[in-house]
Amino acid sequence: MRELDEIEKELSGLTPRKPSPEFSERVEEALGEAGSVAMKHLPVSNPPIESAPYSFRFFLPMSVAALFLFSFYIIYPYLTNFMSDDFSGSSIKPSNMVEDLESPLHGVTSEELEVFSGVPVEGWLDPSTYERLIRRTDEGIVDRATGLPARQYRYHFIDETLWTHPATDTRILTTTPRQEVYLIDLELY
């Protein structure tokens, strides 16, 4: 029994040798895309980081804070004088804005909008909208914030909205580009 315990203790202290970088690259190439994802998720053994001396860790932040407070103490009187001089003698008064809830533009009434644009405000039909798929792109495997891989697809659309005014035979077509990104979860084996 004693021999088995000694052998077990000796074996538990042994660790396998780290594989060479060439071997890891060959394994990654052989596995393809799944290999590159798997290699990114391998645990990395970091060497212990030597900590900075205590005095450096303490005095550096304190000196930066003291420098900031000193500069603020010097600059503050100039800032208050500058701000009070600019705004105390100002003769600019805010203009009275006319609020028209029916107008799509802030500060412009519907009547002014009709005069300026030459397009009637009343009589428009409800807009018709169309969604056109332009292309779908497979962007490959990405790492999510959770650390799990996912396949990413990007869809490109054009949204068209058509407004018509039958009395003046006016049509306005607007197009808006849009993208949607979908992530499909993948499982590590």
Secondary structure as UniProt FT lines:
FT   HELIX           2..12
FT   HELIX           21..31
FT   HELIX           33..40
FT   HELIX           54..88
FT   TURN            101..102
FT   TURN            106..107
FT   HELIX           110..117
FT   STRAND          128..143
FT   TURN            145..146
FT   STRAND          149..165
FT   TURN            166..169
FT   STRAND          170..185
//
